[in-house]
Amino acid sequence: MGEPDSILSEARTRSGKAGALRTLQTALAAAQAQAATTDWTAVSRDAFVERLVGLVPEIDLLIRGLDAQAAALETYSVTVDELQGEQRLLAARRTTADSDLSDLQFGKTDFTTPGDTFIFMPTDVRQTRQEEAFETTYAQIAAIDVLWDELATRRRTADATCVRDLGSDQVLGATAWFGTNAAVRGSVDDLIARMNTLSEADLAVLIATNSDLVKRMLTATPETVPERWQQLGEPAQLALIAGAPALLGSLNGLPALARVAANRLNASTRITEIDAESAKLDAENAGMDRTRGRWKQSYGRSDQIAKELEQLEDERSYLQRTVDGKNQLYLYDHEGARIIEMRGTPSSETRQRISYVPGTMSNMDMFYDGSVQTVSQWFVDNHPDTVAFIYKDDLFPGDSDGTRGGLAKGIPDANSADFAEQTGPVLAAFETGLATDPLFADATSTAIGHSWGLANITSAEVSGAHYDSVVSLSGAWMPKDWTADSTTTYADFSYEDILQVAQGTGGVGDGNNPRSSDAFDSGPYYEGPKWYPTVMVDNHSLVATDDPRNNKVLRDLEKWMYK
């Protein structure tokens, strides 16, 4: 049954799978707790909860089985190592005995002993000694054979014991096939077909223990993901949401409701991380309090810790609302500064799909405090058949130094063709994924870009994105290689603001701006608040809010979008 090292490797593999299933248990418990809330409508809640409840005891049984197998294999590895050591010793003794017998048979032994005084030996003595030597050698060989048979018996016993202890050899059930070379060579269609035959428990095991295979089945271009997802039965879909939320939560082409359900679980995971980070910072702060009299530099660090704790609390509060079903996240990746929030609920009645891309200085904090969602929410509130996505995938100019950048680098990046060129394909892939969602099949697609957001949108058009309508809210510029789509309508809504003044100099986007383009419908500038020192800056922000002073813009945009 193999070498000790390979047997031990199998034991460790099973221990690893048991560990993965323990992680899955934690995820399932979180999923069950969250799915049990009455306001969750992202997927079939009752079916989801029912499956999760049924999985818990089965997963526990599988873990115990894997642990037992690992223990049995570890014991077997030690036994085999001992037996092979004895086997090598017996083999060496047998080789020596066979050599002695050969020497006797071919007269290579003179039968003298160290005590013999004379070399001359009478014939009868020589014959006696020869017979004794043969008898001794034969006895040694016979004894070695007995020990060898005993060793073989002990090995058979060890094998049988291991097989008995591996009585749950089918602990991985139907998932065992997915670990074979046939699975590696199999087509995605074959993998999905087999996945659809698995029980809920087998699905959980497969997802927890074979993540690379799951990625292979689902990860593809946004155009192919929907087909693969539809090939999966509902049990497999629900198991994937519960067992692989990190993968599903960022998978372009997956239906929006499935991604929202996955990111609800991801939000819960992130909250656990935040709590650990906060506890660590609290402990560090407490330690500095005890030494503050001796270490003046602790004051600066204490202020920094207070700021970090405040930022973590803002993020946690936002994510808790997500866990509670009050926010809907289509994407969430804190480390990557990636977030897409969905407002409204996709359905067969959805008639308007908005992609809202905020402006230059947008960062994660602005999502947490709700400042970039107001325009989208205004349209969703006034039009129940509307679903809006507030988009920030990857770094924006304002956070190009991290999740909290600044003006110094934000403004140059906002006017950089190279920067926009990098972000355009990302937005285009997002749009391609949304367009495949069957619940948006009858919806008009509208992209609304505030300030730099328009540069992002038109860069996405260059990369292949298509919209029925594109709206500029004091939009910045369009790439040089951008051309208006003949099937798309374009419009600009702006106050006379700081950006409009800068555009007048020709220094923004090399003069390729919405109001200099025949493609964009645009009337006179809207009249903003009366003059005061910061009005030109404030007007630029005002156009992207639901402030009552911006009502004229919103109402005109509404007429234009819902005509």
TABELZI-V628957 format. One record per backbone hydrogen bond with DSSP energy under -0.5 kcal/mol. NH is the residue of the N-H (numbers start at 1). CO is the residue of the C=O. Records with the same first field share a line. If there is no record, write none. Layout:
NH=CO / CO
This chain:
7=3
8=4
9=5
10=6
11=7
12=8
13=9
14=10
15=11
16=12
17=13
18=14
19=15
20=16
21=17
22=18
23=19
24=20
25=21
26=22
27=23
28=24
29=25
30=26
31=27
32=28
33=29
34=30
35=31
36=32
37=34
40=37
41=39
45=43
48=44
49=45
50=46
51=47
52=48
53=49
54=50
55=51
56=52
57=53
58=54
59=55
60=56
61=57
62=58
63=59
64=60
65=61
66=62
67=63
68=64
69=65
70=66
71=67
72=68
73=69
74=70
75=71
76=72
77=73
78=74
79=75
80=76
81=77
82=78
83=79
84=80
85=81
86=82
87=83
88=84
89=85
90=86
91=87
92=88
93=89
94=90
95=91
96=92
97=93
98=94
99=95
100=96
101=97
102=98
103=99
104=100
105=101
106=102
107=104
108=103
109=103
116=113
126=122
127=123
128=124
129=125
130=126
131=127
132=128
133=129
134=130
135=131
136=132
137=133
138=134
139=135
140=136
141=137
142=138
143=139
144=140
145=141
146=142
147=143
148=144
149=145
150=146
151=147
152=148
153=149
154=150
155=151
156=152
157=153
158=154
159=155
160=156
161=157
162=158
163=159
164=160
165=161
166=162
167=164
169=166
171=168
173=170
175=172
176=173
177=174
178=175
179=176
180=177
183=177
184=180
185=181
186=182
191=187
192=188
193=189
194=190
195=191
196=192
197=194
198=195
203=199
204=200
205=201
206=202
207=203
208=204
209=205
210=206
214=210
215=211
216=212
217=213
218=214
219=215
224=221
225=221
226=222
228=224
229=225
230=226
231=227
232=228 / 229
237=233
238=234
239=235
240=236
241=237
242=238
243=239
244=240
248=244
249=245
250=247
251=248
252=250
254=251
258=255
259=255
260=256
261=257
262=258
263=259
264=260
265=261
266=262
267=263
268=264
269=265
270=266
271=267
272=268
273=269
274=270
275=271
276=272
277=273
278=274
279=275
280=276
281=277
282=278
283=279
284=280
285=281
286=282
287=283
288=284
289=285
290=286
291=287 / 288
292=288
294=291
295=291
296=294
298=295
299=296
301=297
302=298
303=299
304=300
305=301
306=302
307=303
308=304
309=305
310=306
311=307
312=308
313=309
314=310
315=311
316=312
317=313
318=314
319=315
320=316
321=317
322=318
323=319
324=320
325=322
326=321
327=321
330=328 / 340
331=340
333=338
337=334
338=333
339=392
340=331
341=390
342=328
343=388
350=347
351=385
352=385
353=444
354=352 / 387
355=446
356=354 / 389
357=355 / 448
358=356 / 391
362=359
366=363
367=363 / 364
368=364
369=365
370=367
371=366
372=366
373=370
377=373
378=374
379=375
380=376
381=377
382=378
383=379
386=383
387=352
388=343
389=354
390=341 / 388
391=356 / 389
392=339
394=392
398=360
399=396
400=397
402=399
409=406
410=406
411=407
413=409
414=410
415=411 / 412
416=413
417=415
420=416
421=417
422=418
423=419
424=420
425=421
427=423
428=424
429=425
430=426
431=427
432=428
433=429
434=430
435=431
436=432 / 433
437=434
440=437
441=438
443=440
444=351
446=353 / 444
447=469
448=355 / 446
449=447 / 471
450=357
451=449 / 473
453=450
454=451
455=451 / 452
456=452
457=453
458=454
459=455
460=456
461=457
462=458
463=459
464=461
465=460
468=445
469=445
470=489
471=447
472=491
473=449 / 471
474=472 / 493
476=451
478=512
482=479
488=485
489=468
490=519
491=470
492=521
493=472
496=526
497=495
498=536
501=497
502=498
503=499
504=500
505=501 / 502
506=503
507=502
509=507
511=508
512=509
513=511
516=513
517=513 / 514
520=517
521=490 / 519
526=494
528=526
535=532
537=534
538=534
539=535
540=536
541=537
542=538
543=539
544=541
545=542
550=547
551=548
554=550
555=551
556=552
557=553
558=554
559=555
560=556
561=557
562=558
563=560
